[in-house]
Amino acid sequence: MGFRSHSASSSAGGRLAGVDRQGRKPESARGLWRRLSGLFAPTRRRGSREILAAHCVTEARLARQLAQHAECLNGCPDESGALLALAARAESYRDLLAHTLQRMGGRVPSVVPTPRDGQSNWERLLIDREDLTTSLEEYLDSAYALERDHPDLTVLLLAIRERRARDRQAFLRILARFESLVLDRPDGCAPDSAKAEREPASYTELPSMARTSGAAAGRAEPDAFEDREQLVALSAAGQ
């Protein structure tokens, strides 16, 4: 009787310690350990074609998103036109990446994720700013990932990133202009008379380009592919 009691006590103690009679961990403990180990497992290394395909998808979604958000600014022709110009640039980047991917024997994704949306024009613009910033980080990460095995693709991705940085600066000027407007109208814009009344004095210190029309801003900024031949050459060099 005493022996069985001791054995039962030892067995219970083993189970409490996470070990069964054969010295193995229960299934639940092993499953937990696998999940915890996965957190520290090295990230799977993506191939060059997979990286380019991911950027194709991102640019396609961003182009559609910027175009849709521009349509929501139908009461603000200047800001809407400037956003449409950025959407066209994103589409150009997508086409260049797709061309490079196809020359490498890869398949260009045909599905475009649903663009992100917001409850107001201001929220939509903040979403666009976030996505433009994120794309800069992603291009840099991809460039580093391909630097050793595909230095030519690294040059291409960094070149696109440089142009995206210009796009983001142009977008920040759009945002600064829009921020000075009254945002309580249904279309998110103020009447022309209210713009001058509500424009802060400090706004005059912003670069003059921020106060020009979308068309003028587009001419002042370097065209997305005024140096298209250079980007295409970089793309061809990667083959």
C-alpha positions in Angstrom: 0.0 0.0 0.0 2.8 2.4 1.0 4.7 1.5 -2.2 1.7 2.2 -4.5 1.1 5.5 -2.7 4.7 6.5 -3.3 4.5 5.4 -6.9 1.4 7.4 -7.4 2.9 10.4 -5.8 6.0 10.1 -8.0 3.9 9.7 -11.1 1.9 12.8 -10.2 5.1 14.7 -9.5 6.4 13.7 -12.9 3.3 14.9 -14.6 3.4 18.2 -12.8 7.0 18.5 -13.9 5.9 18.0 -17.5 7.3 14.5 -17.9 5.4 11.2 -18.2 6.4 7.8 -16.9 8.7 7.2 -19.9 10.4 10.5 -19.3 8.8 12.2 -22.3 7.1 15.5 -22.3 3.3 15.4 -22.8 2.1 16.3 -26.3 0.8 19.7 -25.2 4.2 20.6 -23.8 6.0 19.5 -27.0 3.5 21.5 -29.1 4.2 24.6 -27.0 7.9 24.1 -27.4 7.6 23.9 -31.2 5.6 27.1 -31.3 8.1 28.9 -29.1 11.0 27.6 -31.2 9.3 28.9 -34.3 9.6 32.4 -32.9 13.3 32.2 -33.0 13.7 30.2 -36.2 15.6 32.0 -39.0 13.3 33.7 -41.5 13.0 31.8 -44.8 15.1 33.5 -47.4 13.1 34.8 -50.4 14.4 34.4 -53.9 14.9 37.3 -56.3 11.8 36.5 -58.4 9.7 36.3 -55.3 11.0 39.6 -54.1 10.3 41.3 -57.4 6.8 39.8 -57.6 6.0 41.1 -54.1 7.1 44.6 -55.1 4.9 44.3 -58.3 1.9 43.6 -56.1 2.7 46.5 -53.8 3.1 49.0 -56.6 -0.1 47.8 -58.3 -2.1 48.2 -55.1 -0.6 51.6 -54.3 -1.3 52.9 -57.8 -4.9 51.9 -57.5 -5.2 53.2 -54.0 -3.8 56.6 -54.9 -6.1 56.9 -57.9 -9.1 56.0 -55.8 -8.2 58.5 -53.1 -7.7 61.1 -55.8 -11.2 60.6 -56.9 -12.5 61.2 -53.4 -10.8 64.7 -53.6 -13.1 65.7 -56.5 -13.7 69.1 -54.8 -9.9 69.7 -54.6 -8.7 69.6 -58.2 -5.1 70.6 -57.4 -4.6 67.9 -54.7 -6.5 65.3 -56.8 -4.4 66.0 -59.8 -1.2 65.7 -57.8 -2.3 62.3 -56.3 -3.2 61.0 -59.8 0.4 61.9 -60.9 1.8 59.8 -58.0 -0.5 57.0 -59.0 0.8 57.1 -62.5 4.4 56.9 -61.1 3.5 53.9 -59.0 2.0 52.2 -62.1 5.3 52.9 -64.0 7.4 51.3 -61.2 5.1 48.3 -61.3 5.5 48.0 -65.1 9.3 48.2 -64.8 9.4 45.5 -62.1 7.0 43.3 -64.0 9.2 43.6 -67.1 12.3 42.7 -65.1 10.5 39.8 -63.5 9.4 38.4 -66.9 12.9 38.6 -68.3 14.1 36.5 -65.4 11.5 33.9 -66.2 9.2 34.8 -63.4 5.4 35.1 -63.4 3.8 38.5 -62.7 1.0 38.3 -60.1 -2.3 39.1 -61.7 -4.2 39.6 -58.4 -4.1 43.1 -56.9 -5.0 43.3 -53.2 -7.8 45.6 -52.2 -6.6 49.2 -51.6 -6.8 50.5 -48.1 -9.4 53.1 -47.4 -10.3 55.6 -44.7 -13.4 57.2 -43.2 -12.4 60.7 -44.4 -10.1 62.3 -46.9 -7.7 63.2 -44.2 -7.5 59.6 -43.0 -7.0 58.4 -46.6 -4.1 60.8 -47.0 -2.5 59.5 -43.8 -2.8 56.0 -45.0 -1.1 56.9 -48.3 1.7 58.6 -46.3 2.2 55.4 -44.3 2.3 53.2 -47.3 4.7 55.4 -49.2 7.0 55.4 -46.1 6.7 51.6 -45.8 7.6 51.1 -49.4 10.9 52.9 -48.9 11.7 50.5 -46.1 10.7 47.5 -48.1 12.9 48.5 -51.1 15.8 49.0 -48.8 15.3 45.6 -47.2 15.0 43.9 -50.5 18.1 45.7 -51.8 20.2 44.4 -48.9 18.7 40.9 -49.3 19.8 40.7 -53.0 23.1 42.6 -52.6 25.4 39.5 -52.5 23.8 37.3 -55.2 22.1 39.9 -57.4 24.0 43.2 -57.1 22.4 44.4 -60.4 18.9 44.0 -59.0 20.1 45.8 -55.9 21.0 48.8 -58.0 17.6 48.7 -59.7 15.7 48.5 -56.5 17.7 51.4 -55.0 17.1 53.4 -58.1 13.3 52.9 -57.8 13.6 53.7 -54.1 15.3 57.0 -54.8 12.4 57.9 -57.0 9.9 56.8 -54.5 11.6 59.1 -52.0 11.0 62.0 -54.3 7.4 60.9 -54.6 7.0 60.9 -50.9 8.4 64.5 -50.7 5.9 65.5 -53.3 3.1 63.8 -51.3 4.1 65.6 -48.1 3.7 68.9 -49.9 0.2 67.8 -50.9 -0.5 66.8 -47.3 0.8 70.2 -46.0 -1.5 72.0 -48.4 -4.5 69.9 -47.6 -3.9 70.3 -43.9 -4.3 74.0 -44.2 -7.9 73.5 -45.5 -11.1 73.2 -43.6 -11.9 69.5 -43.3 -15.5 69.8 -42.1 -17.2 69.8 -45.5 -18.6 66.5 -46.9 -16.0 66.5 -49.7 -13.2 67.3 -47.2 -12.3 70.6 -48.7 -13.0 74.2 -47.8 -14.5 76.8 -50.2 -11.9 79.1 -51.8 -12.9 82.0 -49.6 -12.3 79.9 -46.5 -8.8 78.7 -47.6 -7.3 82.2 -47.3 -9.1 82.8 -44.0 -8.0 79.5 -42.4 -4.5 79.3 -43.8 -2.0 79.7 -41.0 0.7 82.4 -41.3 3.4 79.8 -41.1 2.1 78.2 -44.2 3.7 81.0 -46.2 7.1 79.7 -45.1 6.6 76.3 -46.9 8.3 75.8 -50.3 6.5 77.7 -53.0 6.0 74.5 -54.9 3.5 73.4 -52.2 1.2 76.3 -53.2 1.2 75.6 -56.9 -1.4 73.7 -58.7 -1.1 69.9 -59.2 -0.2 70.4 -62.8 2.5 72.9 -61.9 3.8 70.7 -59.2 4.0 67.9 -61.6 6.2 70.0 -64.0 8.4 71.2 -61.2 9.1 67.6 -59.9 11.3 65.4 -62.1 9.1 63.2 -64.2 8.9 59.7 -62.9 10.6 58.5 -66.1 12.3 61.4 -67.6 15.3 59.1 -67.0 13.3 56.0 -67.9 16.1 54.9 -70.2 18.4 54.7 -67.2 16.0 52.5 -65.3 15.3 50.2 -68.2 19.1 49.9 -68.7 19.5 48.9 -65.0 16.7 46.4 -65.5 18.3 44.9 -68.5 21.6 44.7 -66.8 20.1 42.3 -64.3 19.3 39.7 -66.8 
